């Protein structure tokens, strides 16, 4: 259904026959298709026990997912390019309709400074350096002893606030000017809303950058039992893909809510709409942050998946509750209907209650109960009991040999030291 709807809406969009709402729905269809592709890819890898498979297509061409260091660089530069492009286009629109262009030029300069800081200071965020010595905070680091999670959080807040903190209210309150084609030289309010929608791209790239950085930093990609650290748990991909789609829908919800600018509402109502549009973007940011929390390999058991998802839902639930109240008030009192996204907020509230109820039961389980009870270690790796026992025995033998060699070396060093002291 999504494939058919995406195809039909794309054809109509190319022919100029889609309004702003249907354009948002077309983007929604493509996002759901990406989630379906992710689910199918992970299902194939899980059923075949090919946990590290990189093949996307075997026919008609062979297509593989790039290695993680390459993915990291792609995400880094795609984020910077998409962020700069959206910032420049948003600034160009606002300069066209504003009497004073200096604030928007200053905002664009701030965007450039923040991008430069991100490029310089986050360049080696994925490098784990156990011998790293403390240096001045303003100096770029070649590696980190602890993962720079605080730096990631601070950068995300600053970059998001600079990109949309002022531009989104500016676009909303300049609706009348953007609706006048003679003033805007072709820039329209609908195009400005598409610009808001496409903030999904830098959000996704930024989230993937820090997620892969955390993964490479810890070098642990699994929640499975055992000691093999090169497997990425498919369930994390599944949860991340679903949550990212929800975050993208929050961005679409904010853009659709901004379409109410055409209703000539009172100023205090417009202020409330702008506030909740920004809060919907905050919801989207929380969704895109969840994959970063799950990619470290130390707290991504099924219990942790439920726990983090419940925490995320509680944080989102407050904003969803306020948004649905605002949408109902606008519908009843001002006859300003904000379309199907009213149902989206209601669904989010029901999903929040379900997820919190699920966590209230799961939180009493031991950490590894769900794994050890239903998925034996040998079955997880596609082995028999004998193969698993042999693999574990050989690994322990290697570790014991290494430990014995280390003891011998230490003994020889002590003997040499004592002889040197006697001399």
TIDOSE-841543 format. One record per residue (C-alpha): residue number from 0; x, y, z. Coordinates in Angstrom, 2 decimals, always signed. Layout:
BEGIN
+-----+---------+---------+---------+
: seq :       x :       y :       z :
+-----+---------+---------+---------+
: NUM :       X :       Y :       Z :
...
+-----+---------+---------+---------+
***
This chain:
BEGIN
+-----+---------+---------+---------+
: seq :       x :       y :       z :
+-----+---------+---------+---------+
:   0 :   +0.00 :   +0.00 :   +0.00 :
:   1 :   +2.83 :   +2.41 :   +0.85 :
:   2 :   +4.63 :   +1.53 :   -2.38 :
:   3 :   +1.52 :   +2.21 :   -4.46 :
:   4 :   +0.73 :   +5.43 :   -2.57 :
:   5 :   +4.32 :   +6.65 :   -2.85 :
:   6 :   +4.34 :   +5.99 :   -6.60 :
:   7 :   +0.97 :   +7.67 :   -7.19 :
:   8 :   +1.77 :  +10.71 :   -5.06 :
:   9 :   +5.20 :  +11.07 :   -6.69 :
:  10 :   +3.64 :  +11.19 :  -10.15 :
:  11 :   +1.09 :  +13.79 :   -9.01 :
:  12 :   +3.80 :  +15.80 :   -7.27 :
:  13 :   +5.91 :  +15.91 :  -10.43 :
:  14 :   +2.86 :  +17.19 :  -12.31 :
:  15 :   +2.25 :  +19.89 :   -9.67 :
:  16 :   -1.04 :  +18.43 :   -8.42 :
:  17 :   -0.23 :  +17.88 :   -4.74 :
:  18 :   -0.93 :  +20.32 :   -1.94 :
:  19 :   +1.37 :  +20.69 :   +1.07 :
:  20 :   -0.38 :  +17.99 :   +3.13 :
:  21 :   -0.18 :  +15.41 :   +0.34 :
:  22 :   +3.49 :  +16.24 :   -0.19 :
:  23 :   +4.10 :  +15.47 :   +3.49 :
:  24 :   +2.16 :  +12.22 :   +3.10 :
:  25 :   +4.31 :  +11.29 :   +0.09 :
:  26 :   +7.44 :  +11.73 :   +2.20 :
:  27 :   +5.76 :   +9.66 :   +4.92 :
:  28 :   +5.21 :   +6.82 :   +2.44 :
:  29 :   +8.88 :   +6.74 :   +1.51 :
:  30 :   +9.90 :   +6.75 :   +5.18 :
:  31 :   +7.69 :   +3.74 :   +5.88 :
:  32 :   +9.15 :   +1.98 :   +2.84 :
:  33 :  +12.65 :   +2.51 :   +4.25 :
:  34 :  +11.52 :   +0.97 :   +7.55 :
:  35 :  +10.09 :   -2.03 :   +5.68 :
:  36 :  +13.38 :   -2.50 :   +3.81 :
:  37 :  +15.30 :   -2.34 :   +7.10 :
:  38 :  +12.99 :   -4.93 :   +8.66 :
:  39 :  +13.33 :   -7.26 :   +5.67 :
:  40 :  +17.12 :   -6.91 :   +5.64 :
:  41 :  +17.40 :   -7.71 :   +9.35 :
:  42 :  +14.95 :  -10.60 :   +9.07 :
:  43 :  +17.03 :  -12.18 :   +6.31 :
:  44 :  +20.24 :  -11.84 :   +8.31 :
:  45 :  +18.60 :  -13.25 :  +11.44 :
:  46 :  +17.03 :  -16.24 :   +9.71 :
:  47 :  +20.33 :  -17.14 :   +8.01 :
:  48 :  +22.46 :  -16.44 :  +11.14 :
:  49 :  +24.54 :  -14.05 :   +9.01 :
:  50 :  +24.86 :  -11.37 :  +11.64 :
:  51 :  +27.58 :   -9.35 :   +9.92 :
:  52 :  +26.29 :   -9.68 :   +6.37 :
:  53 :  +26.84 :   -6.51 :   +4.34 :
:  54 :  +25.09 :   -7.63 :   +1.15 :
:  55 :  +22.08 :   -5.55 :   +0.19 :
:  56 :  +21.52 :   -6.95 :   -3.31 :
:  57 :  +22.73 :  -10.04 :   -5.12 :
:  58 :  +20.79 :   -9.44 :   -8.34 :
:  59 :  +20.90 :   -7.76 :  -10.82 :
:  60 :  +24.03 :   -6.20 :   -9.32 :
:  61 :  +26.02 :   -6.97 :   -6.20 :
:  62 :  +25.57 :   -4.16 :   -3.72 :
:  63 :  +27.12 :   -4.07 :   -0.25 :
:  64 :  +26.83 :   -1.78 :   +2.74 :
:  65 :  +30.06 :   +0.21 :   +3.21 :
:  66 :  +32.30 :   -0.65 :   +6.13 :
:  67 :  +31.65 :   +1.26 :   +9.33 :
:  68 :  +34.61 :   +3.68 :   +9.06 :
:  69 :  +33.40 :   +4.61 :   +5.57 :
:  70 :  +29.84 :   +4.98 :   +6.86 :
:  71 :  +31.19 :   +7.28 :   +9.55 :
:  72 :  +32.84 :   +9.60 :   +7.03 :
:  73 :  +29.79 :   +9.57 :   +4.77 :
:  74 :  +27.52 :  +10.53 :   +7.67 :
:  75 :  +29.92 :  +13.27 :   +8.78 :
:  76 :  +30.07 :  +15.03 :   +5.39 :
:  77 :  +26.42 :  +14.40 :   +4.49 :
:  78 :  +25.42 :  +16.04 :   +7.77 :
:  79 :  +27.61 :  +19.07 :   +7.17 :
:  80 :  +26.45 :  +19.54 :   +3.58 :
:  81 :  +22.73 :  +19.05 :   +4.32 :
:  82 :  +22.88 :  +21.28 :   +7.41 :
:  83 :  +24.66 :  +24.07 :   +5.51 :
:  84 :  +22.24 :  +23.78 :   +2.58 :
:  85 :  +19.11 :  +24.00 :   +4.74 :
:  86 :  +20.60 :  +26.87 :   +6.74 :
:  87 :  +21.52 :  +28.79 :   +3.57 :
:  88 :  +18.13 :  +28.27 :   +1.90 :
:  89 :  +16.25 :  +29.20 :   +5.08 :
:  90 :  +18.35 :  +32.34 :   +5.43 :
:  91 :  +17.76 :  +33.27 :   +1.80 :
:  92 :  +13.98 :  +32.98 :   +2.24 :
:  93 :  +13.97 :  +35.04 :   +5.43 :
:  94 :  +16.24 :  +37.75 :   +3.99 :
:  95 :  +13.82 :  +38.10 :   +1.07 :
:  96 :  +10.81 :  +38.80 :   +3.31 :
:  97 :  +12.48 :  +40.60 :   +6.24 :
:  98 :  +13.11 :  +44.32 :   +6.54 :
:  99 :  +16.35 :  +43.78 :   +8.47 :
: 100 :  +18.55 :  +41.00 :   +7.12 :
: 101 :  +21.38 :  +41.34 :   +9.67 :
: 102 :  +19.97 :  +38.88 :  +12.27 :
: 103 :  +19.60 :  +36.16 :   +9.63 :
: 104 :  +23.08 :  +36.76 :   +8.25 :
: 105 :  +24.41 :  +36.54 :  +11.81 :
: 106 :  +22.48 :  +33.27 :  +12.29 :
: 107 :  +24.07 :  +31.87 :   +9.13 :
: 108 :  +27.54 :  +32.86 :  +10.36 :
: 109 :  +26.80 :  +31.12 :  +13.67 :
: 110 :  +25.81 :  +27.99 :  +11.74 :
: 111 :  +29.14 :  +28.05 :   +9.94 :
: 112 :  +31.07 :  +28.45 :  +13.20 :
: 113 :  +29.22 :  +25.53 :  +14.82 :
: 114 :  +29.84 :  +23.32 :  +11.79 :
: 115 :  +33.54 :  +24.16 :  +11.95 :
: 116 :  +33.61 :  +23.30 :  +15.68 :
: 117 :  +31.86 :  +20.00 :  +14.94 :
: 118 :  +34.31 :  +19.16 :  +12.17 :
: 119 :  +37.39 :  +19.94 :  +14.29 :
: 120 :  +36.43 :  +18.60 :  +17.71 :
: 121 :  +34.33 :  +15.55 :  +16.75 :
: 122 :  +36.74 :  +14.34 :  +14.10 :
: 123 :  +38.26 :  +11.63 :  +16.33 :
: 124 :  +35.26 :  +10.91 :  +18.54 :
: 125 :  +35.40 :   +7.25 :  +17.53 :
: 126 :  +39.06 :   +6.76 :  +18.52 :
: 127 :  +39.60 :   +5.04 :  +21.87 :
: 128 :  +42.96 :   +6.02 :  +23.33 :
: 129 :  +43.64 :   +4.25 :  +26.69 :
: 130 :  +46.83 :   +6.29 :  +27.08 :
: 131 :  +45.15 :   +9.63 :  +26.46 :
: 132 :  +46.41 :  +12.36 :  +28.76 :
: 133 :  +44.19 :  +15.28 :  +29.86 :
: 134 :  +44.72 :  +18.39 :  +27.73 :
: 135 :  +43.16 :  +21.83 :  +27.51 :
: 136 :  +39.48 :  +21.62 :  +26.58 :
: 137 :  +39.91 :  +23.93 :  +23.57 :
: 138 :  +42.50 :  +21.70 :  +21.90 :
: 139 :  +41.27 :  +19.05 :  +19.43 :
: 140 :  +41.94 :  +15.55 :  +20.71 :
: 141 :  +43.49 :  +12.71 :  +18.73 :
: 142 :  +41.56 :  +10.20 :  +20.87 :
: 143 :  +39.48 :   +9.88 :  +24.02 :
: 144 :  +39.78 :   +7.80 :  +27.15 :
: 145 :  +35.99 :   +8.00 :  +27.73 :
: 146 :  +33.50 :   +8.40 :  +24.92 :
: 147 :  +32.67 :  +12.14 :  +24.50 :
: 148 :  +28.95 :  +11.76 :  +25.10 :
: 149 :  +28.61 :  +15.17 :  +26.78 :
: 150 :  +30.24 :  +16.80 :  +23.76 :
: 151 :  +27.74 :  +15.04 :  +21.50 :
: 152 :  +24.80 :  +16.25 :  +23.61 :
: 153 :  +26.06 :  +19.85 :  +23.75 :
: 154 :  +26.78 :  +19.95 :  +20.02 :
: 155 :  +23.36 :  +18.53 :  +19.17 :
: 156 :  +21.55 :  +21.14 :  +21.28 :
: 157 :  +23.58 :  +24.05 :  +19.86 :
: 158 :  +23.31 :  +22.92 :  +16.24 :
: 159 :  +19.56 :  +22.26 :  +16.48 :
: 160 :  +18.87 :  +25.57 :  +18.22 :
: 161 :  +20.90 :  +27.48 :  +15.64 :
: 162 :  +19.23 :  +25.75 :  +12.70 :
: 163 :  +15.57 :  +26.00 :  +13.70 :
: 164 :  +15.35 :  +27.96 :  +16.96 :
: 165 :  +14.90 :  +31.29 :  +15.13 :
: 166 :  +14.19 :  +30.25 :  +11.55 :
: 167 :  +11.03 :  +28.27 :  +12.30 :
: 168 :   +9.25 :  +31.16 :  +14.11 :
: 169 :  +10.54 :  +33.54 :  +11.43 :
: 170 :   +9.02 :  +31.45 :   +8.64 :
: 171 :   +5.71 :  +31.09 :  +10.48 :
: 172 :   +5.25 :  +34.77 :  +11.26 :
: 173 :   +6.19 :  +35.78 :   +7.69 :
: 174 :   +3.39 :  +33.70 :   +6.20 :
: 175 :   +1.65 :  +36.73 :   +4.66 :
: 176 :   +4.81 :  +37.86 :   +2.87 :
: 177 :   +5.68 :  +34.35 :   +1.70 :
: 178 :   +2.18 :  +33.95 :   +0.28 :
: 179 :   +2.72 :  +36.99 :   -1.96 :
: 180 :   +4.65 :  +35.75 :   -5.00 :
: 181 :   +5.50 :  +39.30 :   -6.09 :
: 182 :   +7.45 :  +39.87 :   -2.85 :
: 183 :   +9.29 :  +36.58 :   -2.51 :
: 184 :  +10.66 :  +36.11 :   -6.06 :
: 185 :   +9.30 :  +32.56 :   -6.26 :
: 186 :   +9.87 :  +31.55 :   -2.62 :
: 187 :   +6.59 :  +30.22 :   -1.21 :
: 188 :   +5.42 :  +29.16 :   +2.21 :
: 189 :   +4.90 :  +25.59 :   +0.99 :
: 190 :   +8.52 :  +25.44 :   -0.14 :
: 191 :   +9.60 :  +26.80 :   +3.24 :
: 192 :   +7.63 :  +23.99 :   +4.93 :
: 193 :   +9.39 :  +21.45 :   +2.72 :
: 194 :  +12.64 :  +22.91 :   +4.00 :
: 195 :  +11.43 :  +22.19 :   +7.55 :
: 196 :  +10.54 :  +18.63 :   +6.52 :
: 197 :  +13.96 :  +18.00 :   +5.02 :
: 198 :  +15.63 :  +18.71 :   +8.37 :
: 199 :  +15.10 :  +14.94 :   +8.69 :
: 200 :  +18.25 :  +14.51 :   +6.57 :
: 201 :  +20.75 :  +16.31 :   +8.86 :
: 202 :  +19.03 :  +14.82 :  +11.89 :
: 203 :  +19.46 :  +11.30 :  +10.54 :
: 204 :  +23.07 :  +11.86 :   +9.44 :
: 205 :  +24.01 :  +13.42 :  +12.79 :
: 206 :  +22.41 :  +10.54 :  +14.70 :
: 207 :  +24.14 :   +7.91 :  +12.55 :
: 208 :  +27.48 :   +9.67 :  +12.94 :
: 209 :  +27.40 :   +9.49 :  +16.74 :
: 210 :  +25.89 :   +6.01 :  +16.74 :
: 211 :  +28.68 :   +4.62 :  +14.56 :
: 212 :  +31.28 :   +6.59 :  +16.53 :
: 213 :  +30.07 :   +5.02 :  +19.78 :
: 214 :  +30.06 :   +1.59 :  +18.15 :
: 215 :  +33.62 :   +1.92 :  +16.87 :
: 216 :  +34.80 :   +3.46 :  +20.15 :
: 217 :  +33.63 :   +0.54 :  +22.27 :
: 218 :  +34.21 :   -2.16 :  +19.62 :
: 219 :  +31.28 :   -4.12 :  +20.99 :
: 220 :  +28.38 :   -4.68 :  +18.66 :
: 221 :  +26.26 :   -7.30 :  +20.36 :
: 222 :  +23.81 :   -7.98 :  +23.14 :
: 223 :  +24.19 :  -11.74 :  +22.62 :
: 224 :  +25.69 :  -14.00 :  +25.28 :
: 225 :  +29.28 :  -15.09 :  +24.78 :
: 226 :  +32.44 :  -13.14 :  +24.20 :
: 227 :  +32.41 :  -12.56 :  +20.45 :
: 228 :  +32.34 :   -8.79 :  +19.93 :
: 229 :  +31.91 :   -8.46 :  +16.16 :
: 230 :  +28.17 :   -9.07 :  +15.89 :
: 231 :  +25.67 :   -6.27 :  +15.67 :
: 232 :  +22.37 :   -7.24 :  +17.23 :
: 233 :  +19.62 :   -7.11 :  +14.56 :
: 234 :  +17.01 :   -6.25 :  +17.19 :
: 235 :  +18.79 :   -2.95 :  +17.81 :
: 236 :  +18.50 :   -2.12 :  +14.12 :
: 237 :  +14.81 :   -2.99 :  +14.20 :
: 238 :  +14.07 :   -0.80 :  +17.23 :
: 239 :  +16.21 :   +2.04 :  +15.88 :
: 240 :  +14.53 :   +2.00 :  +12.46 :
: 241 :  +11.05 :   +2.10 :  +14.01 :
: 242 :  +11.93 :   +4.91 :  +16.42 :
: 243 :  +13.63 :   +6.97 :  +13.69 :
: 244 :  +10.49 :   +6.74 :  +11.54 :
: 245 :   +8.50 :   +8.06 :  +14.51 :
: 246 :  +10.97 :  +10.92 :  +14.83 :
: 247 :  +10.59 :  +11.72 :  +11.14 :
: 248 :   +6.81 :  +11.76 :  +11.60 :
: 249 :   +7.27 :  +14.31 :  +14.40 :
: 250 :   +9.08 :  +16.58 :  +11.93 :
: 251 :   +6.21 :  +16.12 :   +9.45 :
: 252 :   +3.75 :  +16.86 :  +12.26 :
: 253 :   +5.53 :  +20.15 :  +13.04 :
: 254 :   +5.49 :  +21.17 :   +9.37 :
: 255 :   +1.77 :  +20.35 :   +9.11 :
: 256 :   +0.98 :  +22.28 :  +12.27 :
: 257 :   +2.73 :  +25.30 :  +10.74 :
: 258 :   +0.24 :  +25.19 :   +7.86 :
: 259 :   -2.30 :  +26.72 :  +10.27 :
: 260 :   -0.64 :  +30.10 :   +9.69 :
: 261 :   -3.16 :  +30.63 :   +6.89 :
: 262 :   -6.08 :  +30.72 :   +9.38 :
: 263 :   -5.36 :  +34.25 :  +10.72 :
: 264 :   -5.41 :  +33.15 :  +14.35 :
: 265 :   -4.85 :  +35.44 :  +17.38 :
: 266 :   -1.26 :  +36.19 :  +18.32 :
: 267 :   -1.27 :  +34.14 :  +21.54 :
: 268 :   -2.57 :  +31.13 :  +19.58 :
: 269 :   +0.16 :  +31.59 :  +16.97 :
: 270 :   +2.75 :  +31.71 :  +19.75 :
: 271 :   +1.39 :  +28.43 :  +21.15 :
: 272 :   +1.54 :  +26.84 :  +17.70 :
: 273 :   +5.17 :  +27.90 :  +17.23 :
: 274 :   +6.06 :  +26.63 :  +20.71 :
: 275 :   +4.58 :  +23.19 :  +20.07 :
: 276 :   +6.16 :  +23.03 :  +16.62 :
: 277 :   +9.54 :  +23.47 :  +18.29 :
: 278 :   +8.60 :  +20.86 :  +20.92 :
: 279 :   +7.66 :  +18.41 :  +18.16 :
: 280 :  +11.16 :  +18.91 :  +16.77 :
: 281 :  +12.50 :  +18.20 :  +20.27 :
: 282 :  +10.52 :  +14.94 :  +20.18 :
: 283 :  +12.12 :  +14.12 :  +16.85 :
: 284 :  +15.56 :  +14.79 :  +18.30 :
: 285 :  +14.86 :  +12.40 :  +21.19 :
: 286 :  +13.90 :   +9.67 :  +18.73 :
: 287 :  +17.04 :  +10.14 :  +16.67 :
: 288 :  +19.12 :  +10.03 :  +19.88 :
: 289 :  +17.90 :   +6.56 :  +20.91 :
: 290 :  +20.09 :   +4.62 :  +18.40 :
: 291 :  +23.13 :   +6.36 :  +19.88 :
: 292 :  +22.28 :   +5.02 :  +23.34 :
: 293 :  +21.86 :   +1.48 :  +22.02 :
: 294 :  +25.03 :   +1.25 :  +19.94 :
: 295 :  +27.59 :   +0.92 :  +22.75 :
: 296 :  +27.14 :   -2.81 :  +23.36 :
: 297 :  +26.99 :   -2.59 :  +27.16 :
: 298 :  +23.34 :   -1.85 :  +27.82 :
: 299 :  +21.39 :   -3.16 :  +24.84 :
: 300 :  +19.81 :   -6.37 :  +26.14 :
: 301 :  +16.07 :   -6.79 :  +25.49 :
: 302 :  +15.44 :   -5.38 :  +28.95 :
: 303 :  +17.44 :   -2.27 :  +28.07 :
: 304 :  +15.59 :   -1.90 :  +24.79 :
: 305 :  +12.29 :   -1.85 :  +26.68 :
: 306 :  +13.71 :   +0.43 :  +29.39 :
: 307 :  +15.14 :   +3.07 :  +27.06 :
: 308 :  +12.05 :   +2.97 :  +24.89 :
: 309 :   +9.87 :   +3.51 :  +27.98 :
: 310 :  +12.02 :   +6.46 :  +29.10 :
: 311 :  +11.81 :   +7.92 :  +25.61 :
: 312 :   +8.04 :   +7.46 :  +25.58 :
: 313 :   +7.62 :   +9.20 :  +28.93 :
: 314 :   +9.63 :  +12.19 :  +27.70 :
: 315 :   +7.64 :  +12.27 :  +24.45 :
: 316 :   +4.31 :  +11.71 :  +26.17 :
: 317 :   +4.22 :  +15.12 :  +27.86 :
: 318 :   +4.79 :  +16.91 :  +24.55 :
: 319 :   +2.29 :  +14.67 :  +22.72 :
: 320 :   -0.34 :  +15.36 :  +25.37 :
: 321 :   +0.14 :  +19.12 :  +25.07 :
: 322 :   +0.10 :  +18.92 :  +21.26 :
: 323 :   -3.11 :  +16.91 :  +21.08 :
: 324 :   -4.82 :  +19.35 :  +23.47 :
: 325 :   -3.69 :  +22.24 :  +21.26 :
: 326 :   -4.93 :  +20.50 :  +18.11 :
: 327 :   -8.34 :  +19.77 :  +19.66 :
: 328 :   -8.72 :  +23.38 :  +20.87 :
: 329 :   -7.78 :  +24.68 :  +17.43 :
: 330 :  -10.27 :  +22.28 :  +15.83 :
: 331 :  -13.19 :  +23.02 :  +18.17 :
: 332 :  -12.74 :  +26.74 :  +18.84 :
: 333 :  -11.13 :  +28.03 :  +15.65 :
: 334 :  -12.15 :  +25.38 :  +13.09 :
: 335 :   -8.46 :  +24.94 :  +12.26 :
: 336 :   -8.06 :  +21.23 :  +11.61 :
: 337 :   -4.48 :  +19.91 :  +11.58 :
: 338 :   -5.34 :  +16.78 :   +9.61 :
: 339 :   -4.35 :  +13.20 :  +10.39 :
: 340 :   -1.53 :  +14.17 :  +12.75 :
: 341 :   -4.16 :  +14.60 :  +15.45 :
: 342 :   -4.51 :  +10.82 :  +15.26 :
: 343 :   -0.70 :  +10.47 :  +15.30 :
: 344 :   -0.49 :  +12.25 :  +18.66 :
: 345 :   -3.30 :  +10.07 :  +20.03 :
: 346 :   -1.48 :   +6.94 :  +18.85 :
: 347 :   +1.71 :   +8.13 :  +20.54 :
: 348 :   -0.13 :   +8.55 :  +23.85 :
: 349 :   -1.59 :   +5.02 :  +23.63 :
: 350 :   +1.83 :   +3.64 :  +22.68 :
: 351 :   +3.38 :   +5.47 :  +25.65 :
: 352 :   +0.95 :   +3.87 :  +28.09 :
: 353 :   +1.61 :   +0.44 :  +26.57 :
: 354 :   +5.39 :   +0.80 :  +26.69 :
: 355 :   +5.43 :   +2.06 :  +30.28 :
: 356 :   +3.17 :   -0.83 :  +31.32 :
: 357 :   +5.53 :   -3.26 :  +29.59 :
: 358 :   +8.54 :   -1.81 :  +31.39 :
: 359 :   +6.77 :   -1.96 :  +34.76 :
: 360 :   +6.77 :   -5.75 :  +34.35 :
: 361 :  +10.14 :   -6.23 :  +32.67 :
: 362 :  +12.11 :   -4.16 :  +35.20 :
: 363 :  +11.90 :   -6.97 :  +37.77 :
: 364 :  +13.64 :   -9.46 :  +35.45 :
: 365 :  +17.38 :  -10.14 :  +35.71 :
: 366 :  +19.33 :   -8.44 :  +32.94 :
: 367 :  +19.93 :  -11.51 :  +30.77 :
: 368 :  +16.77 :  -13.48 :  +31.50 :
: 369 :  +15.20 :  -12.93 :  +28.10 :
: 370 :  +18.32 :  -14.14 :  +26.34 :
: 371 :  +19.38 :  -17.08 :  +28.51 :
: 372 :  +15.86 :  -18.41 :  +28.84 :
: 373 :  +14.79 :  -18.47 :  +25.20 :
: 374 :  +17.96 :  -18.23 :  +23.09 :
: 375 :  +20.81 :  -20.60 :  +24.04 :
: 376 :  +24.27 :  -19.31 :  +23.22 :
: 377 :  +25.09 :  -22.03 :  +20.71 :
: 378 :  +21.82 :  -21.50 :  +18.85 :
: 379 :  +22.42 :  -17.75 :  +18.72 :
: 380 :  +25.65 :  -18.35 :  +16.80 :
: 381 :  +24.21 :  -21.10 :  +14.62 :
: 382 :  +26.29 :  -23.86 :  +16.26 :
: 383 :  +25.60 :  -27.22 :  +17.81 :
: 384 :  +26.32 :  -27.88 :  +21.48 :
: 385 :  +29.56 :  -29.66 :  +20.59 :
: 386 :  +30.76 :  -26.86 :  +18.29 :
: 387 :  +29.98 :  -24.25 :  +20.93 :
: 388 :  +31.82 :  -26.24 :  +23.61 :
: 389 :  +34.85 :  -26.64 :  +21.34 :
: 390 :  +34.86 :  -22.95 :  +20.46 :
: 391 :  +34.66 :  -21.91 :  +24.10 :
: 392 :  +37.34 :  -24.48 :  +25.08 :
: 393 :  +39.73 :  -23.30 :  +22.36 :
: 394 :  +39.22 :  -19.66 :  +23.32 :
: 395 :  +39.87 :  -20.43 :  +27.00 :
: 396 :  +42.96 :  -22.42 :  +26.04 :
: 397 :  +44.34 :  -19.46 :  +24.11 :
: 398 :  +43.64 :  -17.13 :  +27.03 :
: 399 :  +45.28 :  -19.55 :  +29.47 :
: 400 :  +48.35 :  -19.84 :  +27.24 :
: 401 :  +48.59 :  -16.06 :  +26.99 :
: 402 :  +48.26 :  -15.74 :  +30.76 :
: 403 :  +50.92 :  -18.41 :  +31.33 :
: 404 :  +53.29 :  -16.69 :  +28.91 :
: 405 :  +52.68 :  -13.42 :  +30.72 :
: 406 :  +53.52 :  -15.02 :  +34.07 :
: 407 :  +56.77 :  -16.48 :  +32.65 :
: 408 :  +57.77 :  -13.10 :  +31.22 :
: 409 :  +57.02 :  -11.41 :  +34.52 :
: 410 :  +59.10 :  -14.03 :  +36.41 :
: 411 :  +62.04 :  -13.57 :  +34.06 :
: 412 :  +61.80 :   -9.80 :  +34.49 :
: 413 :  +61.84 :  -10.17 :  +38.28 :
: 414 :  +64.87 :  -12.48 :  +38.12 :
: 415 :  +66.70 :  -10.03 :  +35.87 :
: 416 :  +65.87 :   -7.18 :  +38.21 :
: 417 :  +67.10 :   -9.09 :  +41.25 :
: 418 :  +70.37 :  -10.02 :  +39.48 :
: 419 :  +70.88 :   -6.39 :  +38.51 :
: 420 :  +70.30 :   -5.34 :  +42.09 :
: 421 :  +72.80 :   -7.95 :  +43.38 :
: 422 :  +75.44 :   -6.63 :  +41.02 :
+-----+---------+---------+---------+
***
